[in-house]
Structures are given as C-alpha cells and as structure tokens.
Amino acid sequence: MTETTSNTAFERELVGLIPHLRAFGRSLCGSATQGDDLAQDALAKALSSRDSYQPGTNMKAWTFMILRNVFYSEKRRSWRSCELDPEVAERTLVSVSNPTAALELDEVRRAMDMLPADQREALILIGAAGMSYEEVSLVTGAALGTIKSRVSRARDRLALILAEGQIAEDHQPAHAAMGAIFHQIEDYRIARCA
C-alpha cells in the first residue's frame, strides 16, 4: 500500500469516527459545545500523531484514548488557571459587620494547621477553594472515597480541636486569616503544577 493510499484510508476511518468522538466528548464534558471542542482537539491531535497509529489496530480505541488524555490535560490546566468564582468568594468572605469574625476565622485557620497534611489539603480544596470531591480526586490523584474520608475526618478533628480550645498560637495577625487560607490554596495549586 502506498503512503498516499494509507493516508487516505487513515483519514477516511478517522472521519467515520467523528460522531463517536463528539458523543464521547459530550459525555465527558457534560456540554455539547465543550464536547465538540474536545472532539475537534482530539481529531487535530490524532492527525498530527498519525505516525504513532499502527494500521490494523483499533482506531476507535486509539482516538478515544487521545480524547480522554486531552480532556484530563485540559482539566488539570484549567484548575491551575481558573479564577475564583465570584459567587464562591461572596459566600466565603468574612462579614465586616461581625467584629469577631476575623478572630473566629483565625482560630479556624490555626486549628486547620493542626490537621494532618492530607486532611488539611482536602478540606481546604473542598471548603475554601469550592472544588467538588471529583475535582479534588482528579487533582490529587487520590480515590474519590479517600477524598471523602479525608474531608470527613478533617471536619470531625477540626470540630474537636475547636471544642477543646487547644489551638496552637502562631502570632500571625487575625485580620490576615483569609489571605493565609487563600495563600494555602495557591500553594496547593503551585505544588500540583510542579
């Protein structure tokens, strides 16, 4: 088979898979528009990587793997670059009408610092960053059940620490608590990027 005939056969088979790629992309994204964009990106990647395809093997599986990898790469990239959702920020910002709010938040911040690192990370990403359990599982590489367990144990331990009042002092100003929590979120993002 000549190279031109081989390329034509490859392209014909790839074009035949477009509806399947679009459907798979839509199922991953939960959105027709994003799914179609994902399928288009995967098709472009498949065309540029045609030399790695072994003729006679399952092209559908090969292209689905490309699409899935593009999807997860985009998820990781979007997590690192997304801005804080204004609605999430509005729900989590300290109320200025409560004069003790900054002190209370600082106590929570210091109590969270007493949690084991894996529990603290899960709780901060879920509670302060507003991520879903699935997103935290994807980002950290830990199983979904593990993330749920870490958050549950972190909440229980945090409640116990606060109830007992045995909170470590770190001599940071109370008014900086919110900034310190957001700084931890950014640190987790940077650590995941490295």
KESERO-758385 format. One record per residue: x, y, z of N, C-alpha, C in turn; residue number from 1. Coordinates in nm, 2 decimals, always signed. Example, Ala and Ser with C-alpha at 12.3 -4.5 7.8 and 13.67 -1.06 7.14 Angstrom:
% KESERO-758385
REC  n.px  n.py  n.pz  ca.px  ca.py  ca.pz  c.px  c.py  c.pz  n
REC  +1.32  -0.57  +0.78  +1.23  -0.45  +0.78  +1.32  -0.33  +0.78  1
REC  +1.28  -0.22  +0.71  +1.37  -0.11  +0.71  +1.29  +0.00  +0.79  2
***
This chain:
% KESERO-758385
REC  n.px  n.py  n.pz  ca.px  ca.py  ca.pz  c.px  c.py  c.pz  n
REC  +0.09  -0.12  +0.00  +0.00  +0.00  +0.00  +0.09  +0.12  +0.00  1
REC  +0.06  +0.22  -0.09  +0.14  +0.34  -0.09  +0.11  +0.43  +0.02  2
REC  +0.20  +0.53  +0.04  +0.18  +0.62  +0.16  +0.05  +0.71  +0.14  3
REC  +0.02  +0.75  +0.01  -0.10  +0.83  -0.02  -0.22  +0.75  +0.01  4
REC  -0.23  +0.62  -0.03  -0.34  +0.53  -0.01  -0.36  +0.51  +0.14  5
REC  -0.25  +0.49  +0.21  -0.25  +0.47  +0.36  -0.31  +0.59  +0.43  6
REC  -0.26  +0.71  +0.39  -0.31  +0.84  +0.45  -0.46  +0.86  +0.42  7
REC  -0.50  +0.82  +0.30  -0.64  +0.84  +0.26  -0.73  +0.74  +0.35  8
REC  -0.68  +0.62  +0.36  -0.76  +0.52  +0.44  -0.76  +0.57  +0.59  9
REC  -0.65  +0.62  +0.64  -0.65  +0.67  +0.78  -0.75  +0.78  +0.80  10
REC  -0.74  +0.88  +0.70  -0.83  +0.99  +0.71  -0.98  +0.95  +0.70  11
REC  -1.01  +0.86  +0.61  -1.15  +0.81  +0.59  -1.20  +0.74  +0.72  12
REC  -1.11  +0.66  +0.78  -1.15  +0.59  +0.91  -1.17  +0.69  +1.02  13
REC  -1.08  +0.79  +1.02  -1.09  +0.89  +1.13  -1.22  +0.98  +1.11  14
REC  -1.25  +1.02  +0.99  -1.37  +1.09  +0.97  -1.50  +1.01  +1.01  15
REC  -1.49  +0.88  +0.99  -1.60  +0.79  +1.03  -1.62  +0.79  +1.18  16
REC  -1.52  +0.82  +1.25  -1.53  +0.82  +1.40  -1.57  +0.95  +1.46  17
REC  -1.59  +1.06  +1.38  -1.62  +1.19  +1.43  -1.75  +1.18  +1.52  18
REC  -1.86  +1.12  +1.48  -1.98  +1.12  +1.56  -1.96  +1.05  +1.70  19
REC  -1.88  +0.95  +1.70  -1.85  +0.87  +1.82  -1.76  +0.96  +1.91  20
REC  -1.66  +1.03  +1.85  -1.58  +1.12  +1.93  -1.66  +1.24  +1.99  21
REC  -1.75  +1.29  +1.91  -1.83  +1.40  +1.96  -1.92  +1.35  +2.08  22
REC  -1.98  +1.23  +2.07  -2.06  +1.18  +2.17  -1.98  +1.15  +2.30  23
REC  -1.86  +1.10  +2.28  -1.78  +1.07  +2.40  -1.73  +1.20  +2.46  24
REC  -1.69  +1.30  +2.38  -1.65  +1.43  +2.43  -1.77  +1.50  +2.51  25
REC  -1.89  +1.49  +2.46  -2.00  +1.55  +2.53  -2.03  +1.48  +2.66  26
REC  -2.01  +1.35  +2.66  -2.04  +1.27  +2.78  -1.93  +1.31  +2.89  27
REC  -1.81  +1.33  +2.85  -1.71  +1.37  +2.95  -1.73  +1.51  +3.00  28
REC  -1.76  +1.60  +2.91  -1.77  +1.75  +2.94  -1.91  +1.78  +3.00  29
REC  -2.01  +1.71  +2.97  -2.15  +1.74  +3.01  -2.20  +1.86  +2.94  30
REC  -2.14  +1.90  +2.83  -2.18  +2.01  +2.75  -2.16  +1.98  +2.60  31
REC  -2.26  +2.01  +2.52  -2.24  +1.98  +2.37  -2.13  +2.07  +2.31  32
REC  -2.13  +2.20  +2.35  -2.03  +2.29  +2.29  -1.89  +2.24  +2.33  33
REC  -1.87  +2.22  +2.46  -1.73  +2.18  +2.51  -1.70  +2.05  +2.46  34
REC  -1.79  +1.96  +2.45  -1.77  +1.82  +2.39  -1.72  +1.83  +2.25  35
REC  -1.79  +1.91  +2.17  -1.75  +1.92  +2.03  -1.61  +1.98  +2.02  36
REC  -1.58  +2.08  +2.10  -1.44  +2.14  +2.10  -1.34  +2.04  +2.14  37
REC  -1.37  +1.96  +2.24  -1.28  +1.85  +2.28  -1.26  +1.75  +2.17  38
REC  -1.37  +1.71  +2.10  -1.35  +1.62  +1.99  -1.27  +1.68  +1.88  39
REC  -1.29  +1.81  +1.85  -1.21  +1.87  +1.75  -1.06  +1.87  +1.79  40
REC  -1.03  +1.90  +1.91  -0.89  +1.90  +1.96  -0.83  +1.76  +1.95  41
REC  -0.91  +1.66  +1.98  -0.86  +1.52  +1.97  -0.84  +1.48  +1.83  42
REC  -0.93  +1.52  +1.74  -0.90  +1.49  +1.60  -0.78  +1.56  +1.54  43
REC  -0.75  +1.68  +1.58  -0.63  +1.75  +1.54  -0.51  +1.68  +1.59  44
REC  -0.52  +1.63  +1.72  -0.40  +1.56  +1.78  -0.38  +1.43  +1.71  45
REC  -0.49  +1.36  +1.68  -0.48  +1.23  +1.61  -0.42  +1.25  +1.47  46
REC  -0.46  +1.35  +1.40  -0.40  +1.38  +1.27  -0.25  +1.41  +1.28  47
REC  -0.21  +1.49  +1.38  -0.07  +1.52  +1.39  +0.01  +1.40  +1.45  48
REC  -0.06  +1.31  +1.50  +0.01  +1.19  +1.56  -0.01  +1.06  +1.48  49
REC  -0.05  +1.08  +1.35  -0.08  +0.96  +1.27  +0.03  +0.86  +1.26  50
REC  +0.15  +0.91  +1.27  +0.27  +0.82  +1.26  +0.27  +0.72  +1.38  51
REC  +0.21  +0.75  +1.49  +0.21  +0.66  +1.60  +0.10  +0.56  +1.60  52
REC  +0.01  +0.58  +1.50  -0.10  +0.48  +1.49  -0.05  +0.36  +1.41  53
REC  -0.08  +0.24  +1.46  -0.04  +0.12  +1.40  -0.16  +0.07  +1.31  54
REC  -0.15  +0.07  +1.18  -0.26  +0.03  +1.09  -0.30  -0.12  +1.13  55
REC  -0.43  -0.14  +1.13  -0.48  -0.27  +1.16  -0.52  -0.29  +1.30  56
REC  -0.48  -0.19  +1.39  -0.53  -0.19  +1.53  -0.66  -0.11  +1.54  57
REC  -0.71  -0.11  +1.66  -0.84  -0.04  +1.68  -0.83  +0.11  +1.69  58
REC  -0.87  +0.18  +1.58  -0.85  +0.32  +1.57  -0.95  +0.39  +1.67  59
REC  -1.07  +0.33  +1.69  -1.16  +0.39  +1.78  -1.10  +0.40  +1.92  60
REC  -1.04  +0.29  +1.96  -0.98  +0.29  +2.10  -0.87  +0.39  +2.10  61
REC  -0.79  +0.40  +2.00  -0.68  +0.49  +1.99  -0.72  +0.64  +2.00  62
REC  -0.83  +0.67  +1.92  -0.87  +0.81  +1.92  -0.95  +0.84  +2.05  63
REC  -1.02  +0.74  +2.11  -1.08  +0.77  +2.24  -0.98  +0.79  +2.35  64
REC  -0.87  +0.72  +2.34  -0.76  +0.74  +2.44  -0.70  +0.88  +2.42  65
REC  -0.69  +0.93  +2.30  -0.64  +1.06  +2.27  -0.73  +1.17  +2.33  66
REC  -0.86  +1.15  +2.30  -0.97  +1.24  +2.35  -0.97  +1.24  +2.50  67
REC  -0.96  +1.13  +2.57  -0.96  +1.12  +2.71  -0.84  +1.19  +2.77  68
REC  -0.72  +1.17  +2.71  -0.60  +1.24  +2.76  -0.61  +1.39  +2.74  69
REC  -0.66  +1.44  +2.63  -0.68  +1.58  +2.60  -0.78  +1.64  +2.71  70
REC  -0.88  +1.56  +2.74  -0.98  +1.61  +2.84  -0.91  +1.63  +2.98  71
REC  -0.84  +1.53  +3.02  -0.77  +1.54  +3.15  -0.66  +1.64  +3.15  72
REC  -0.59  +1.66  +3.04  -0.49  +1.76  +3.04  -0.56  +1.90  +3.05  73
REC  -0.67  +1.92  +2.98  -0.74  +2.05  +2.99  -0.79  +2.07  +3.14  74
REC  -0.84  +1.96  +3.20  -0.89  +1.97  +3.34  -0.78  +2.02  +3.43  75
REC  -0.67  +1.95  +3.42  -0.55  +1.99  +3.50  -0.51  +2.14  +3.47  76
REC  -0.51  +2.17  +3.35  -0.47  +2.31  +3.31  -0.57  +2.41  +3.36  77
REC  -0.70  +2.38  +3.34  -0.80  +2.48  +3.38  -0.80  +2.50  +3.53  78
REC  -0.77  +2.39  +3.61  -0.77  +2.40  +3.75  -0.66  +2.50  +3.80  79
REC  -0.55  +2.49  +3.73  -0.44  +2.58  +3.77  -0.46  +2.72  +3.73  80
REC  -0.54  +2.74  +3.63  -0.55  +2.88  +3.58  -0.69  +2.94  +3.60  81
REC  -0.78  +2.87  +3.67  -0.91  +2.93  +3.69  -0.91  +3.04  +3.80  82
REC  -0.99  +3.14  +3.78  -1.00  +3.24  +3.88  -1.11  +3.20  +3.98  83
REC  -1.10  +3.26  +4.09  -1.20  +3.23  +4.20  -1.34  +3.28  +4.15  84
REC  -1.43  +3.19  +4.16  -1.57  +3.22  +4.12  -1.63  +3.33  +4.22  85
REC  -1.68  +3.44  +4.16  -1.73  +3.55  +4.25  -1.84  +3.50  +4.35  86
REC  -1.92  +3.41  +4.30  -2.03  +3.36  +4.40  -1.97  +3.28  +4.51  87
REC  -1.87  +3.20  +4.48  -1.80  +3.13  +4.59  -1.73  +3.22  +4.68  88
REC  -1.66  +3.32  +4.63  -1.59  +3.42  +4.71  -1.69  +3.50  +4.80  89
REC  -1.81  +3.53  +4.74  -1.91  +3.60  +4.82  -1.96  +3.52  +4.94  90
REC  -1.97  +3.39  +4.92  -2.02  +3.30  +5.02  -1.91  +3.28  +5.13  91
REC  -1.78  +3.29  +5.09  -1.68  +3.26  +5.19  -1.61  +3.38  +5.25  92
REC  -1.64  +3.50  +5.20  -1.57  +3.62  +5.25  -1.62  +3.65  +5.40  93
REC  -1.53  +3.70  +5.48  -1.57  +3.74  +5.61  -1.66  +3.86  +5.61  94
REC  -1.76  +3.85  +5.69  -1.86  +3.96  +5.71  -1.79  +4.07  +5.79  95
REC  -1.80  +4.19  +5.74  -1.74  +4.30  +5.81  -1.83  +4.35  +5.92  96
REC  -1.96  +4.31  +5.92  -2.05  +4.36  +6.02  -2.03  +4.28  +6.15  97
REC  -1.96  +4.17  +6.15  -1.93  +4.09  +6.27  -1.79  +4.12  +6.32  98
REC  -1.78  +4.19  +6.43  -1.64  +4.23  +6.48  -1.56  +4.12  +6.52  99
REC  -1.61  +4.00  +6.55  -1.53  +3.89  +6.60  -1.50  +3.79  +6.49  100
REC  -1.56  +3.82  +6.37  -1.54  +3.72  +6.26  -1.40  +3.69  +6.22  101
REC  -1.31  +3.80  +6.22  -1.17  +3.78  +6.19  -1.10  +3.69  +6.29  102
REC  -1.14  +3.71  +6.42  -1.08  +3.63  +6.52  -1.12  +3.48  +6.51  103
REC  -1.25  +3.46  +6.48  -1.31  +3.33  +6.47  -1.24  +3.26  +6.35  104
REC  -1.23  +3.33  +6.24  -1.17  +3.27  +6.12  -1.02  +3.24  +6.15  105
REC  -0.95  +3.32  +6.22  -0.81  +3.30  +6.25  -0.80  +3.17  +6.34  106
REC  -0.90  +3.15  +6.43  -0.90  +3.03  +6.51  -0.91  +2.91  +6.42  107
REC  -1.01  +2.92  +6.33  -1.03  +2.80  +6.24  -0.90  +2.78  +6.15  108
REC  -0.84  +2.88  +6.11  -0.72  +2.87  +6.03  -0.61  +2.80  +6.11  109
REC  -0.59  +2.84  +6.23  -0.48  +2.78  +6.32  -0.52  +2.64  +6.35  110
REC  -0.65  +2.61  +6.37  -0.69  +2.47  +6.40  -0.67  +2.39  +6.28  111
REC  -0.69  +2.44  +6.16  -0.67  +2.36  +6.04  -0.52  +2.33  +6.02  112
REC  -0.44  +2.42  +6.06  -0.29  +2.39  +6.06  -0.25  +2.28  +6.14  113
REC  -0.34  +2.24  +6.24  -0.31  +2.13  +6.33  -0.35  +1.99  +6.27  114
REC  -0.42  +2.00  +6.16  -0.47  +1.87  +6.09  -0.35  +1.81  +6.02  115
REC  -0.36  +1.68  +6.00  -0.26  +1.61  +5.91  -0.26  +1.67  +5.77  116
REC  -0.15  +1.68  +5.70  -0.14  +1.75  +5.58  -0.24  +1.70  +5.47  117
REC  -0.26  +1.57  +5.46  -0.36  +1.52  +5.36  -0.50  +1.56  +5.39  118
REC  -0.54  +1.56  +5.52  -0.67  +1.61  +5.56  -0.69  +1.76  +5.54  119
REC  -0.59  +1.83  +5.57  -0.59  +1.98  +5.56  -0.61  +2.02  +5.41  120
REC  -0.53  +1.95  +5.32  -0.54  +1.98  +5.18  -0.68  +1.95  +5.13  121
REC  -0.73  +1.84  +5.16  -0.87  +1.80  +5.11  -0.97  +1.90  +5.16  122
REC  -0.96  +1.94  +5.29  -1.06  +2.03  +5.35  -1.05  +2.17  +5.29  123
REC  -0.93  +2.22  +5.26  -0.91  +2.35  +5.21  -0.96  +2.35  +5.06  124
REC  -0.93  +2.25  +4.98  -0.97  +2.25  +4.84  -1.12  +2.23  +4.83  125
REC  -1.18  +2.16  +4.92  -1.33  +2.14  +4.92  -1.40  +2.27  +4.98  126
REC  -1.36  +2.30  +5.10  -1.43  +2.41  +5.17  -1.39  +2.55  +5.13  127
REC  -1.27  +2.58  +5.11  -1.23  +2.71  +5.08  -1.22  +2.74  +4.93  128
REC  -1.17  +2.65  +4.86  -1.15  +2.67  +4.71  -1.28  +2.64  +4.64  129
REC  -1.37  +2.57  +4.70  -1.50  +2.54  +4.64  -1.50  +2.44  +4.53  130
REC  -1.40  +2.35  +4.54  -1.39  +2.24  +4.44  -1.48  +2.13  +4.48  131
REC  -1.52  +2.04  +4.38  -1.60  +1.93  +4.41  -1.51  +1.81  +4.45  132
REC  -1.57  +1.71  +4.51  -1.49  +1.59  +4.55  -1.42  +1.53  +4.43  133
REC  -1.50  +1.53  +4.32  -1.44  +1.47  +4.20  -1.32  +1.55  +4.15  134
REC  -1.33  +1.68  +4.15  -1.22  +1.76  +4.11  -1.10  +1.74  +4.20  135
REC  -1.12  +1.74  +4.33  -1.01  +1.72  +4.42  -0.94  +1.58  +4.40  136
REC  -1.03  +1.48  +4.38  -0.98  +1.34  +4.35  -0.89  +1.35  +4.22  137
REC  -0.94  +1.41  +4.12  -0.86  +1.42  +3.99  -0.73  +1.50  +4.01  138
REC  -0.73  +1.61  +4.09  -0.62  +1.69  +4.11  -0.51  +1.62  +4.19  139
REC  -0.56  +1.56  +4.30  -0.46  +1.50  +4.39  -0.42  +1.36  +4.35  140
REC  -0.50  +1.29  +4.27  -0.47  +1.15  +4.23  -0.51  +1.05  +4.33  141
REC  -0.59  +1.10  +4.43  -0.64  +1.01  +4.54  -0.78  +0.96  +4.49  142
REC  -0.82  +0.84  +4.53  -0.95  +0.79  +4.50  -1.06  +0.88  +4.56  143
REC  -1.18  +0.88  +4.49  -1.29  +0.97  +4.54  -1.33  +0.93  +4.68  144
REC  -1.33  +0.81  +4.72  -1.37  +0.76  +4.85  -1.26  +0.81  +4.95  145
REC  -1.14  +0.81  +4.91  -1.03  +0.86  +5.00  -1.05  +1.01  +5.03  146
REC  -1.08  +1.08  +4.93  -1.10  +1.23  +4.95  -1.22  +1.25  +5.04  147
REC  -1.33  +1.18  +5.02  -1.45  +1.20  +5.11  -1.41  +1.16  +5.25  148
REC  -1.33  +1.05  +5.27  -1.29  +1.01  +5.40  -1.20  +1.12  +5.47  149
REC  -1.11  +1.17  +5.39  -1.02  +1.27  +5.44  -1.10  +1.40  +5.49  150
REC  -1.19  +1.44  +5.41  -1.27  +1.56  +5.45  -1.35  +1.53  +5.57  151
REC  -1.42  +1.41  +5.58  -1.50  +1.38  +5.69  -1.41  +1.37  +5.82  152
REC  -1.30  +1.31  +5.81  -1.21  +1.30  +5.93  -1.16  +1.44  +5.97  153
REC  -1.13  +1.52  +5.86  -1.08  +1.66  +5.89  -1.18  +1.74  +5.96  154
REC  -1.31  +1.73  +5.92  -1.42  +1.81  +5.98  -1.43  +1.76  +6.13  155
REC  -1.44  +1.63  +6.15  -1.45  +1.58  +6.28  -1.34  +1.63  +6.37  156
REC  -1.22  +1.61  +6.32  -1.10  +1.65  +6.40  -1.10  +1.81  +6.43  157
REC  -1.14  +1.88  +6.33  -1.14  +2.03  +6.34  -1.24  +2.07  +6.45  158
REC  -1.36  +2.00  +6.44  -1.46  +2.03  +6.54  -1.41  +2.00  +6.68  159
REC  -1.34  +1.89  +6.70  -1.29  +1.85  +6.83  -1.18  +1.95  +6.88  160
REC  -1.09  +1.99  +6.79  -0.99  +2.09  +6.82  -1.05  +2.22  +6.87  161
REC  -1.15  +2.27  +6.79  -1.22  +2.39  +6.83  -1.30  +2.38  +6.96  162
REC  -1.36  +2.26  +6.98  -1.44  +2.24  +7.10  -1.35  +2.24  +7.23  163
REC  -1.23  +2.18  +7.21  -1.14  +2.17  +7.32  -1.06  +2.30  +7.35  164
REC  -1.06  +2.38  +7.24  -0.99  +2.51  +7.26  -0.84  +2.50  +7.27  165
REC  -0.78  +2.38  +7.23  -0.64  +2.36  +7.23  -0.58  +2.40  +7.10  166
REC  -0.59  +2.53  +7.06  -0.54  +2.57  +6.93  -0.40  +2.64  +6.95  167
REC  -0.31  +2.59  +6.86  -0.18  +2.64  +6.87  -0.17  +2.79  +6.83  168
REC  -0.09  +2.87  +6.89  -0.06  +3.01  +6.86  +0.05  +3.01  +6.75  169
REC  +0.03  +3.10  +6.66  +0.14  +3.12  +6.56  +0.18  +3.27  +6.55  170
REC  +0.11  +3.36  +6.62  +0.14  +3.50  +6.63  +0.13  +3.57  +6.50  171
REC  +0.04  +3.52  +6.41  +0.01  +3.60  +6.29  -0.11  +3.68  +6.32  172
REC  -0.13  +3.79  +6.26  -0.24  +3.88  +6.28  -0.37  +3.82  +6.24  173
REC  -0.48  +3.83  +6.32  -0.61  +3.77  +6.29  -0.67  +3.82  +6.16  174
REC  -0.64  +3.95  +6.13  -0.70  +4.00  +6.01  -0.65  +3.94  +5.88  175
REC  -0.54  +3.87  +5.89  -0.47  +3.81  +5.77  -0.52  +3.67  +5.75  176
REC  -0.61  +3.62  +5.83  -0.65  +3.48  +5.82  -0.70  +3.44  +5.68  177
REC  -0.79  +3.52  +5.63  -0.85  +3.49  +5.49  -0.74  +3.48  +5.39  178
REC  -0.65  +3.58  +5.39  -0.54  +3.58  +5.30  -0.45  +3.46  +5.31  179
REC  -0.43  +3.42  +5.44  -0.34  +3.30  +5.46  -0.41  +3.17  +5.41  180
REC  -0.54  +3.16  +5.42  -0.61  +3.04  +5.36  -0.60  +3.05  +5.21  181
REC  -0.62  +3.16  +5.15  -0.61  +3.17  +5.00  -0.47  +3.14  +4.96  182
REC  -0.37  +3.18  +5.04  -0.23  +3.16  +5.01  -0.21  +3.00  +5.01  183
REC  -0.27  +2.93  +5.10  -0.25  +2.79  +5.11  -0.32  +2.72  +4.98  184
REC  -0.43  +2.78  +4.94  -0.49  +2.72  +4.81  -0.40  +2.74  +4.70  185
REC  -0.34  +2.86  +4.69  -0.24  +2.89  +4.58  -0.12  +2.79  +4.59  186
REC  -0.07  +2.77  +4.71  +0.04  +2.68  +4.73  +0.01  +2.54  +4.68  187
REC  -0.11  +2.49  +4.71  -0.15  +2.36  +4.66  -0.16  +2.36  +4.51  188
REC  -0.20  +2.47  +4.45  -0.21  +2.47  +4.30  -0.07  +2.47  +4.24  189
REC  +0.02  +2.55  +4.30  +0.16  +2.55  +4.25  +0.23  +2.42  +4.27  190
REC  +0.20  +2.35  +4.38  +0.27  +2.22  +4.41  +0.22  +2.12  +4.31  191
REC  +0.09  +2.13  +4.27  +0.04  +2.03  +4.17  +0.09  +2.06  +4.03  192
REC  +0.13  +2.19  +4.00  +0.18  +2.22  +3.87  +0.33  +2.17  +3.85  193
REC  +0.40  +2.16  +3.97  +0.54  +2.13  +3.96  +0.56  +1.99  +3.92  194
***
